[in-house]
């Protein structure tokens, strides 16, 4: 392998990082939660529009430094969209071919973004098929299967080095409650929750990590039972989170608490959030925020004060034909009225 190419590749990735400002921390204005502050770290402002921009950068650096990715290596990734969008961006930056293996139900906007960055989409019928198909393509093309679901938890430096947890605590320094009671995160690969949970322990912080899972996903049941063999036949309808198997990067030992959030609650919450901040967010943000609101309600009932931080994972503009289309929601998610009624208390 040419050290010259490796040096240039890393320099390009690091230069791209230096051109990008950190993401904003948005404080929600919820008068009914006096003394309890909820913040959203807005990851939609990354160049590729989602939290996965951080992961893609880390995965490329990890693979290059391990000698897995060389000049002209074809990159293959299994992804429901956002990670693939971000990896396609970095592949184009390095002049590498990129193929995303994804369910055929993936949002059209994500597919268009992957293709915009020069990537190619390879579709399978069910989310459970993406792993084997990615491995097959990598072998057939003599490429590299990036495998976010295995390497997400180890590609990012969880001790600090400006990871997402480090960024959150730096931004919280001047807030009324600078050390959050909770950080709330949904699992997709499991990498971000692993990074945050490890960071909290390493830094000896009192903050607890709550992971929120969606319908048709095995993470919550695995957390309760410890059974790594669990699978789910029906794919998650909340893109980017919820998995049909226990992913290797999900580290349950760093999680303090888990909640199962119904899909109806996730979708109702993003519509409620738009009324608060005037901005559309993806459904995984709804899962995160609904969980944060459940914790806030419990804190309020117990007479506690403090702060809760969660993530705005990506923009809702990617989902105008699904989560923001009433006909699609009725047919695929169901009746949101119960969740909307519960959210009214926070208006």
N, C-alpha and C positions, 0 to 999 in steps of 0.2 A: 504493500500500500504506500502511496506517495505521501510523505509527511507534508509536502508542499500543499497538496489538495486538502488534507485534514486541517492544516493551519488556516488556510483560506476559508474553509467551510465554517470553522468555529468563529473566525473573525467576522464573517458575514452575519452569523446568528447573534453574536454579541453586539455588533454594530446596530442591528435591527432592534435589539433590546434597549440600547441606549437612546434610540430615537423615539421610544414609546414612554409616555408618562404613566405613572401609576393610576390605577382605577379609583374612581370616587367612592366615598362612603356617604350614603344618603341616610339622613335621619328622618324617620317618619313622624309626621305630626298627628298623634292620636290622643286627643284631650282626655278620653276616658281612661287612659292608662297613666295617670299622673304619678310621676316618680319612677316609671318604668320606660326606658328608652329602647326603641327598636331601630336597628340600623341595617341597611342593605349595602353590601359591597358590590358595586355595579360592574360586573365583569363583561358586560355587553360592549364596553367601550374599547376593548382590545382591537387591534387591526382586523382580526378575523371574527370579531363579534361575540365571543363567548369565553367562558372560563377555560375552555380547552386549549386556548392559545398558550397558556402557561405550560400545560401538560405536553403539548406538541413540541415546544421549544426544548423542554427537559428530555423528552424521548429521543429527539434527534441528537442532542449533545451526548446522551448516554450511549446511543448506538454507534455514533462516530468514534467516540473515545474508546469503546470496546472493540473497535475494528470490524464491526458488523456491516457498516455502511461505507462504501467506497465510491470513487468517482464512477458515475453511470449506473450505480445500483438501483434497480427498480424497488420502490417502497410499496409494500402492501399493508393495509390496515383494515381490521374489522371494526366497523363503526356505524352507529345509527345516524351519523351526520356531522355533529359539531366537531368532534375530534378529527374527522376526515377533512373537513373544511380547513382547519388549522394546519394539519399536516400537509395538505396540498399547497398551502401558502409557503411553508418552509421548504417543501420539495422544489417548488418553482424558484425560490430564492437560491437554492443550491444547484439548480439545473438537473434535477433527478426526476425520472418518470414516477408517477404515483397512481395507484389503483386503490379505490375504496370498495370494500366488500360490505354491503349493507342490505337490510330488509327492503323489499320492494315498496313497503308502505312509508318509507322515509319522506319527510316533507320536501316538496318540489323545490322550494327556495334553497334548501341545503344542497340539493343535487346541482342546481344551477351555479351555486357558489363554488362547489368543488370543480366543476367544469370550467368556470371562469379562471381559476388558478391553474388550469392545464391538467387537472386530474381526470381520471376515468372512473366511472361507477360500474361496479359489477354486482348484480342483484341476486338475492336468494329469497325464497318464499317466507322463511321463518327466521327470527333472530337467533335461534339456537344453531342455525346452519353456518353462521358467519365464521366460526372458528376453524372448522375443518376446511372450508373452502379457501380461506386465507392461507392456510398452511399448504394446501394443494397448489395454489397459484404461485406462492413463493418458491416452491420446489420446482415447478414447471418452468418458471422464468429465471431461475437462479437469482431470485431477488431476496429481499429481507422483509420478513413479517414483523412489523413493529410491535405488535401484541401489547396494546395499551392495558389490557386486562391483567396481564402478568407483571409488567414492568412499571406501572404507574406508581406503585408504592415505594419503589427503590430509585427511580430516576430523579426524583426531587430531593434536595437536601432539606430534611425535616428539622435540622438544628437551627436553621435561620437562613442566612444568605438571601434575604429579600424574598422568601417564599410567601405564600398568601397569608399565612398565620402571622408572620413577622410584620407584614404590611398592615394587617388589621390592628395589631397592638400599637404600632407606631402612629397610625391615624387616630386611634382612640385616646391618645395621651392627654389631650386638653378637654375631653368630654367630662360631664358631671360624674359618670361612673366609668372610669377608664379601663377597669378590669371587668369584662363582661361576666355575668353569672353563667351565661350559656353562649356557645356558638352552635348554630344549627346548620347541618349539611346533609344533603341527600347523596346516596351512593350510586355511582354509575360504574366506574371502574373500581371505586373504593380508594383510589389514590389520594384524593384531596382530604377525605376524612382521616386517612392514615397519617398524612402530613400534619394536619391540624392537631390530632390527638397526641402524636409523638411530641410535637412542639410544646404543647401545654405541659406535658410531664417533664420534658427536658428543662424548660424554663421555670419549673416549680410554681406554676400559676394555679390559682384557685378556680379558674374557669372550667366548666364542664362541657363535654361534647355530646350533643344530642344528634343522632342520625335518624332521618325521617325516610321511610320507605314508601313506595307506591303500591297500588294493587298489582296483581300478577307479577310479583317479584319475590325472590326467596330470601333476601337479606334479613328481614325481620324474623322470619321463622328460624333461620340459621342462628341468629343471635340468641333466640330463646332456647334452642335445642342443641346447638353445637354440631348438628349433622351437616357435614360438608357435601353429602351426596344428594341433597335436595335439588329438585328441578321443578320447573313450571312450564306446562305445555302452552299456555296462552301468553303471548308477548305483552309487555307493558305498553300502555297507550300514552305514557308520559315520556316523550322522547328525551334521551340523554341519561335517564335514570331507570332503575328497575331492571333486573336481569333475570333470565330464565335459569341461571345456575349461580353457585357461589363463586364469585371471581377470586382468583388468587391474591389480588391486591387489596381485598377487603380484610382489614385487620380488626377483628371484633374486640380484641383485648384493649384497644385504645378508646373504645366507645363507652360512655358512662350511662347512656339511656337511649332507647329507640322507641319511635312511634310509627304506627302504620297510618298513613293518610289516604283516605278514599280519593279516587280520581275526581269525583264530583267536587270535593273540597278544593283540590288543586286548581281546577279550572275556575271555580267561583272566585277564588282568591285573586287570580290575576286580573279578573274583571274589576274586582273591588280595588285592587292596587292601582289600576289605571285612573280611578277616580281620585286617588290620593296624590299621585305624583305626575299624572298626565303622560304616562309612558307605558307602552305595552311591553310585557315580559313573557318569556316562555313558560310552559307549564311546570317545569322543574322548580322555577322560582315560586310558583304557587304552592308546591309541596313544602318547600323550605319555610315560606312565610306563614303558612297555616300552622305548621309545627311551632314556630316561634310565638304565634299568637296563643296557642294552647298553653305554652309555658308561661307566657305573660299573664294569662287569665289565672293560672294557678298561683303565681307570685302575688297578684293583686288580692286574691282571696285569702292568702296567708299574711297579708299586710307587709309584704317585702317590697323593697325598691332595688333598682339596679338596671343593668343594660343587657340586651340580647343582640347578637350580631348574626346575620345570615347572608346568603348570597343571592344576588340577581344574576342568574347564570348566563342568560342570553336574551336577545331582543325578541319581542313578540311579533315583529314584522316578518319573521320566518314562518309564522303559523297563521297567517290571515285566512287561509283556506281550510283551517282545521279548528284550532282552539278558539278562534275569533269569528267563526261561522256558526250561527245558531243552529242551522239545519244539521251540520256535521256533528256538533256537540250533542244534540238530541239523539241522533242515531248511534253515536259511538261512545258517549260518556254517560248520558242519562240526565235525569232531572236535577238541576242545581239549586232548587228552591230552598231545601233544608239548610244547605251550607250557606247560601246567601243570607238566610234569616239569622243564622248564628253570627255572621260577620257584621250584621247591622249594629251590634252592640259597640263596635269599635269606630263607628262613623263619627 
